[in-house]
């Protein structure tokens, strides 16, 4: 059993002109659009990004200190 093609047959599609277009009035009008928000959005906290930056900086400094101490010879692995 073969499946039906995904596109409809152009010869049987109503209101389709010979070039593939549709005559004016055959399509529904553009829908209305509501722009803007229904209520003000809350401002995101700036504490978490700052906290993550500080924690990342501390981690980078710790890893750099470990690599430096291994390079100088203060630690032996």
SULLIN-V588340 format. One record per helix or strand. SS is the DSSP state (2 for helix, 1 for strand). FROM is the first residue (numbers start at 1). LEN is the number of residues. If there is no record, write none. Layout:
# SULLIN-V588340
ss,from,len
SS,FROM,LEN
SS,FROM,LEN
This chain:
# SULLIN-V588340
ss,from,len
2,10,3
1,16,1
1,22,1
2,47,26
